[in-house]
């Protein structure tokens, strides 16, 4: 996601009256939960095993007046929240707040691309009462991105204890953009976490080509249950530990870089590798998801100046940033293609995307979800994603081994996608303050 301070509100004003022409739309969008408003919703998350409830994650509540008073910083926000929408199976949805972030060792930060960015409920939450979050905070004035565990104060009704935080990873962040921030439990029961390349432009901090420089430019995979046989992570200043120096998670024994001694042709010391790494070479996988039918992991990786891409992530995959952008070579000195469009990248060990699009269609991809519901035939079985800047929403179908894309609708500031568990409908979260559903035209 490419987002600057106050840009969400700006885009709401600029794009709020830009509906797709009726003759062009393939599907329609309608309020998913009529009458419900949200504060900068960035993601939609499931309640494992439930067909009756879903969560909407709110980036943060702007402090009143902060966006209009030039003397105040636009990044003054109250802690982000989680809203639970239940009653879906009966067709009578109800919204209730189940969590508000309030870190005790720092100041919550939600300006620009920061904020409350990801939320995942443990598949065995009824037994262990665990949920996990990804959010931004400043500690002694320095920006960090954090993954933490919280506990439920009770299971029925669902409520998160805000005082129960146990940080797992607290990564110092050199810039406020490219934070990734999505988290999901995979079909294997492990927690997957996306992190951007540290921000600025052109991989300015030189993190994307490394697996031993901290939590950057990758999707990471950890074992929050510390199962027998799974080793501890390598020590790192970003890994939170207990009084005995032990981390609060383990590394799945089949993680692809667990025994790595080299990467991209460079030797690496075994003890320095971020063995949490599952897929690497990603600029900013703002949103990723698992296909509920096949388990395939789809990601939208935000481009630099020319191309946005969709990837299917696999264990050990290197997706090429900053050597490539989409299918093309990346030229730091001409990242906007002003002198010449870059050539196609030659065949290499990098994993190629399944799809790219250029600036004529948008410039900040929002990764989506695979539609496995049957109520909207036009997108059944398709990967549905959007572009935050242009408002375009696309479907991506695989036909005869090739991926074909088409624009199906438009909306404002598309920040995340999810599913209505009661019927499989695709839900769309917009920073303009609504969650919508995709329906038949």
C-alpha positions in Angstrom: 0.0 0.0 0.0 1.3 3.4 -0.9 -0.2 5.8 1.6 1.0 9.1 3.1 -0.3 11.0 6.1 -3.9 12.1 5.6 -4.0 10.5 2.2 -6.8 8.2 3.1 -9.1 11.2 3.8 -7.8 12.9 0.6 -8.6 9.9 -1.5 -12.0 9.7 0.0 -12.8 13.2 -1.1 -11.2 12.8 -4.6 -12.5 9.3 -5.4 -15.7 9.2 -3.4 -17.8 10.3 -6.4 -16.1 8.2 -9.1 -18.4 5.2 -9.7 -17.6 2.8 -12.5 -19.8 3.3 -15.5 -22.8 0.9 -15.3 -22.1 -0.5 -18.8 -18.5 -1.3 -17.8 -19.2 -3.0 -14.4 -19.2 -6.8 -14.3 -20.5 -6.9 -10.7 -22.0 -4.5 -8.2 -20.9 -3.4 -4.8 -23.3 -2.8 -1.9 -22.9 -2.2 1.8 -22.1 -5.5 3.5 -23.5 -4.4 6.8 -26.1 -1.6 6.1 -26.0 1.2 8.6 -22.6 0.3 9.9 -19.7 2.7 9.7 -16.0 2.0 10.4 -13.0 4.1 11.2 -10.4 3.6 8.5 -11.1 -0.2 8.0 -8.0 -1.9 6.5 -8.7 -5.6 6.8 -11.3 -8.3 7.2 -10.4 -11.3 9.3 -12.3 -14.6 10.0 -13.3 -16.2 13.2 -11.9 -19.8 12.8 -14.7 -22.4 12.4 -17.5 -19.8 12.4 -20.1 -19.2 9.7 -21.7 -16.5 11.8 -19.0 -13.9 12.5 -16.2 -11.9 10.9 -13.8 -9.1 12.2 -13.2 -5.7 10.7 -9.8 -4.2 11.7 -9.7 -0.4 12.0 -6.4 1.3 11.3 -6.8 3.9 14.0 -9.2 6.6 15.2 -7.9 10.1 14.1 -7.8 12.6 17.0 -10.5 15.1 16.4 -9.1 18.2 14.6 -5.7 16.6 13.9 -6.3 16.5 10.1 -7.5 20.1 9.8 -5.2 21.8 12.4 -1.8 22.3 10.7 -0.2 22.8 14.1 -1.1 19.2 15.0 0.5 16.2 13.4 -1.7 14.3 11.1 -0.4 11.1 12.7 -2.2 11.7 16.0 -4.5 8.7 16.4 -6.2 6.8 19.1 -5.3 3.0 19.1 -6.8 0.9 16.3 -9.8 -1.3 17.0 -11.3 -4.6 16.1 -15.0 -4.8 15.4 -16.8 -8.1 15.5 -19.8 -8.5 13.2 -21.9 -11.5 14.2 -25.4 -12.7 13.4 -24.4 -13.3 9.7 -26.0 -16.7 9.4 -29.4 -15.4 10.4 -29.0 -12.3 8.2 -29.2 -9.9 11.2 -25.6 -8.6 11.6 -24.7 -6.8 14.8 -21.4 -4.9 15.4 -19.6 -4.9 18.7 -16.1 -3.6 19.6 -14.0 -6.4 20.9 -10.5 -4.8 21.2 -8.7 -1.5 21.2 -4.9 -1.3 21.1 -3.2 0.6 23.8 0.5 -0.3 24.0 2.1 0.2 27.4 5.7 0.5 26.3 5.3 3.0 23.5 3.0 5.3 21.6 0.6 3.8 19.0 1.4 5.2 15.5 -1.2 5.3 12.7 0.1 8.0 10.3 0.7 7.2 6.7 1.0 3.5 6.2 1.3 2.7 9.9 -1.4 1.7 12.3 -3.3 -1.4 13.4 -2.6 -3.5 10.2 -3.3 -7.1 10.9 -5.3 -9.4 13.2 -5.5 -13.2 13.3 -7.4 -15.5 15.7 -5.7 -18.7 16.7 -7.4 -21.8 15.2 -7.7 -23.3 18.7 -8.8 -20.0 20.3 -11.5 -21.7 22.3 -8.8 -23.7 24.2 -5.9 -21.3 24.3 -7.7 -17.9 24.1 -5.0 -16.4 21.8 -5.2 -13.8 19.1 -2.3 -12.1 17.2 -1.9 -8.6 15.9 0.5 -6.5 13.8 0.8 -2.8 14.5 3.0 0.2 14.5 4.3 2.1 17.5 7.0 4.5 18.5 9.4 3.6 21.4 11.5 6.4 22.7 10.5 8.3 19.5 11.7 5.6 17.1 9.2 3.8 14.8 8.8 0.1 15.2 6.6 -2.6 13.7 5.4 -5.2 16.1 3.7 -8.7 16.2 2.1 -9.5 19.5 0.0 -12.1 21.2 -3.1 -11.1 23.3 -5.4 -13.3 25.3 -9.2 -13.3 25.4 -10.7 -12.2 28.6 -13.6 -14.6 27.9 -14.6 -16.7 24.9 -18.3 -16.1 25.1 -18.7 -13.3 24.4 -15.5 -12.7 22.4 -13.4 -10.0 24.0 -9.7 -9.3 23.9 -7.9 -8.4 27.1 -5.9 -5.2 26.2 -3.6 -5.7 29.2 -2.5 -9.2 28.2 0.0 -8.3 25.4 3.1 -10.4 24.9 5.3 -9.0 22.1 6.9 -11.6 19.9 8.7 -9.4 17.3 9.5 -5.7 17.6 11.3 -4.5 14.5 13.0 -1.1 14.3 11.7 0.6 11.1 13.8 3.1 9.2 10.8 4.6 7.4 7.1 4.9 7.8 6.0 3.2 4.5 6.3 -0.4 3.2 5.3 -2.0 6.5 3.5 -5.1 5.1 1.4 -5.9 8.1 -0.8 -8.8 7.1 -1.0 -11.9 9.3 -2.8 -15.2 8.8 -2.7 -18.7 10.1 -2.0 -21.0 7.2 -3.7 -24.3 6.5 -0.7 -25.9 8.4 -1.6 -24.0 11.6 1.5 -21.8 11.5 1.4 -18.0 11.6 2.4 -16.1 8.5 3.5 -12.5 8.6 4.2 -10.0 5.8 6.9 -7.3 6.2 7.9 -4.7 3.6 11.4 -3.7 2.6 11.8 -0.9 5.3 10.4 1.9 3.1 11.5 5.0 1.2 12.0 4.0 -2.5 14.1 1.6 -4.5 15.0 -0.6 -1.6 16.8 2.4 -0.1 17.9 0.4 3.0 19.1 -2.6 1.0 17.1 -5.3 2.8 15.4 -7.1 -0.1 18.3 -9.2 -1.2 19.1 -10.6 2.3 17.7 -13.1 4.7 19.9 -12.0 7.6 19.0 -8.3 8.0 16.0 -8.4 10.2 12.3 -8.7 9.5 12.0 -7.1 6.0 11.0 -7.8 2.4 9.5 -11.2 3.1 6.7 -13.3 4.4 7.7 -15.0 7.6 6.4 -18.3 9.1 6.5 -19.0 12.9 5.2 -21.6 15.3 3.4 -19.8 18.1 2.6 -23.1 19.8 6.3 -24.1 20.2 5.7 -27.7 19.1 8.1 -30.4 19.9 10.9 -30.7 17.4 10.7 -27.1 16.2 13.9 -25.1 17.1 14.1 -21.6 18.6 14.8 -18.7 16.3 18.3 -17.3 15.9 18.9 -14.4 18.4 18.1 -10.9 17.1 17.5 -7.6 18.7 13.9 -7.6 17.2 13.0 -11.0 18.8 11.4 -10.5 22.2 12.5 -12.9 24.9 11.6 -13.9 28.5 13.8 -13.5 31.6 15.7 -16.6 30.6 16.4 -15.3 27.1 13.9 -17.6 25.4 11.7 -16.5 22.5 8.0 -16.8 22.7 7.7 -18.8 19.4 9.6 -21.5 17.5 10.6 -22.1 13.9 8.8 -24.8 11.9 11.4 -27.5 11.3 10.6 -27.4 7.5 11.1 -23.7 7.1 13.0 -23.3 3.8 16.0 -21.2 5.1 16.5 -23.0 8.4 19.8 -24.4 7.2 20.8 -21.8 4.6 24.5 -21.0 4.2 24.1 -18.8 1.2 21.5 -16.5 -0.5 21.6 -14.9 -3.9 25.1 -16.1 -4.3 26.4 -14.6 -1.1 27.5 -16.7 1.9 25.6 -16.2 5.1 26.6 -17.2 8.6 24.1 -19.8 9.8 23.6 -18.1 13.2 22.6 -14.8 11.4 19.8 -16.1 9.2 16.3 -15.1 9.9 15.1 -18.6 9.9 11.5 -17.3 10.2 11.7 -16.5 6.5 9.3 -18.4 4.3 9.3 -16.4 1.0 11.6 -13.5 0.2 12.3 -10.7 -2.3 9.0 -8.9 -1.8 8.9 -5.1 -1.9 5.7 -4.7 0.2 3.2 -7.6 0.3 0.5 -5.4 1.9 -2.1 -8.1 1.7 -1.9 -11.8 1.2 -4.3 -14.7 1.6 -4.7 -18.4 1.4 -7.2 -20.0 -1.0 -9.7 -21.7 1.2 -10.0 -24.6 -1.3 -6.4 -25.3 -2.4 -4.4 -23.6 0.3 -2.4 -21.6 -2.3 -0.9 -18.4 -1.0 -1.7 -15.3 -3.1 0.0 -11.9 -2.5 -0.3 -8.5 -4.0 3.2 -6.9 -4.0 3.2 -3.1 -4.3 5.5 -1.9 -7.1 8.0 0.9 -7.2 7.3 3.2 -10.2 6.0 1.1 -13.1 4.4 -2.2 -12.3 2.2 -3.8 -9.6 2.3 -7.6 -9.3 0.3 -10.6 -8.1 2.4 -13.6 -6.8 1.6 -17.1 -5.7 4.0 -17.6 -2.8 5.8 -20.8 -2.2 8.2 -22.0 0.5 11.7 -20.8 -0.3 10.5 -18.6 -3.2 12.5 -15.5 -4.0 10.4 -12.9 -5.9 13.3 -10.8 -7.0 13.0 -7.4 -5.5 15.0 -5.1 -6.0 16.5 -6.8 -9.1 13.1 -7.0 -10.8 9.7 -5.2 -10.7 6.9 -7.4 -12.0 8.2 -9.2 -15.1 10.8 -6.5 -15.7 14.3 -5.5 -14.8 14.4 -2.8 -12.2 16.6 0.3 -12.9 17.1 2.4 -9.7 18.5 5.3 -11.8 15.3 5.4 -14.0 12.7 3.8 -11.7 9.9 5.8 -13.3 10.9 4.6 -16.8 11.4 8.2 -18.1 14.3 7.3 -20.3 13.2 3.9 -21.5 10.8 1.2 -20.4 12.8 -1.6 -18.7 13.3 -4.9 -20.5 11.8 -8.2 -19.5 13.8 -9.9 -16.8 15.7 -13.0 -18.2 15.0 -16.4 -16.9 16.5 -16.8 -13.4 16.0 -18.4 -10.0 13.5 -15.6 -9.1 9.9 -16.6 -9.0 7.9 -14.7 -11.6 4.6 -13.2 -10.8 1.4 -14.6 -12.2 0.2 -11.1 -13.2 1.3 -7.5 -13.5 -0.3 -4.2 -14.4 1.1 -0.8 -15.2 0.3 2.8 -14.3 -2.5 3.0 -16.8 -4.6 0.8 -14.4 -3.3 1.9 -11.0 -0.3 2.3 -8.8 -0.8 0.5 -5.5 -2.1 -3.0 -5.5 -4.2 -4.3 -2.7 -4.0 -8.1 -2.6 -7.3 -9.9 -2.3 -8.9 -13.3 -1.9 -10.0 -16.2 -4.0 -13.8 -16.3 -4.4 -15.1 -19.8 -3.5 -18.7 -18.7 -3.1 -21.2 -19.4 -5.8 -23.5 -16.4 -5.5 -21.6 -14.3 -8.1 -20.8 -16.5 -11.1 -18.7 -13.9 -12.8 -16.0 -14.2 -10.1 -16.5 -17.8 -8.9 -13.0 -19.4 -8.6 -11.3 -16.1 -9.4 -8.7 -14.2 -7.4 -10.3 -10.9 -6.7 -8.0 -7.9 -5.9 -7.9 -4.1 -6.2 -5.8 -1.0 -6.6 -5.8 1.5 -3.7 -5.0 4.5 -5.8 -7.3 4.0 -8.9 -10.1 2.3 -7.1 -10.2 -0.4 -9.7 -11.2 -3.9 -8.6 -10.1 -6.9 -10.8 -10.7 -10.6 -11.1 -7.9 -12.9 -12.1 -8.9 -16.3 -13.7 -6.5 -19.1 -14.7 -7.5 -20.5 -18.0 -5.4 -23.1 -19.9 -2.4 -22.3 -17.6 -2.6 -18.6 -18.2 -3.9 -15.9 -15.9 -6.4 -13.5 -17.4 -7.4 -10.3 -15.6 -10.4 -7.9 -16.1 -11.7 -4.9 -14.3 -15.0 -5.8 -12.6 -15.9 -2.7 -10.5 -14.5 0.4 -8.8 -14.6 1.6 -5.2 -12.7 4.1 -3.1 -9.4 3.5 -1.2 -9.6 -0.3 -1.4 -7.4 -1.5 1.6 -8.4 -5.1 2.2 -10.5 -8.1 1.2 -12.2 -10.9 3.0 -15.1 -13.4 3.0 -18.6 -13.5 4.5 -18.4 -16.9 6.1 -22.1 -17.4 5.9 -22.3 -17.5 2.1 -18.7 -17.0 0.7 -19.3 -13.5 -0.6 -16.2 -11.4 -1.2 -16.0 -8.4 1.2 -14.1 -5.2 0.4 -12.8 -2.9 3.1 -12.4 0.8 2.1 -10.5 3.4 4.1 -13.4 5.7 3.3 -15.2 4.0 6.2 -17.3 1.2 4.7 -17.2 -2.6 4.2 -19.0 -3.7 1.0 -19.8 -7.0 -0.6 -19.5 -8.0 -4.2 -22.9 -9.0 -5.6 -24.3 -9.9 -9.0 -24.9 -6.9 -11.2 
